[in-house]
Amino acid sequence: MKLNLVKTLPFLILFILTACQKQETAESPMQESAMTSSELAAKFPSDLGFSTIDVSAYPRDIQEDYKIFLAVCSSCHTPARAINAPMTSEQDWKRYVHRMHVKIERRGYLLGKEDEEKIVAFLKYDSKIRKIDRKSEFASQQEALGVIFGQISKERERLSREEINRLPKKETPYVGVK
Ligand code: HEC
């Protein structure tokens, strides 16, 4: 796929700007990186995108469903993971929400069937508005997140190589003070 620079560039610039801004306050005890710890912790490209949605133009009931979505779906990972996920169909969302349901149960909590349906209803409606009806905009966001995630993966590799280099060498074991 060809990178659409015109559409992708604003996201990249925004990312670089926020990365620079956060650098001053970032707490990285042993490593130096231009990326924040939460960026470095991203497991999916979608983790790096928006973590809230402007639902003010959505129907009332969907706005209520959104609140449930936020409460439930941000307790283990950022809600950005679902908000910027590539899936859009009701079937996909049913499958994913059910998969998360199982994880929630394993933690000893319960997600009621009604709440599960409300979350699916929200994700289905929102996918239609943001991901299907505005397909090309969403596609360029996805591309941009993919690019940033690639850079982050490289940075993680660099940092772990640095960590390994900092470890004491096997050839010079500590022999104690004589
Ligand atoms: C109990 C913890 C927990 C909760 C609560 C949770 N998730 Fe997740 N989620 C995970 C973990 C762990 C992963 C990592 C990948 C995996 O195991 O599927 C994940 C991954 C995902 C993914 C990416 C899956 C992929 O393979 O692309 C999506 C999308 C997602 N979650 C959506 C949701 C939604 C929507 C909700 C709310 C219904 C939710 N999550 C609530 C733990 C949770």
Residues whose N, C-alpha, C, O or C-beta is under 5 A from the ligand:
A	BS01	HEC	V72 C73 S75 C76 R81 A82 A85 V97 M100 K103 I104 I119
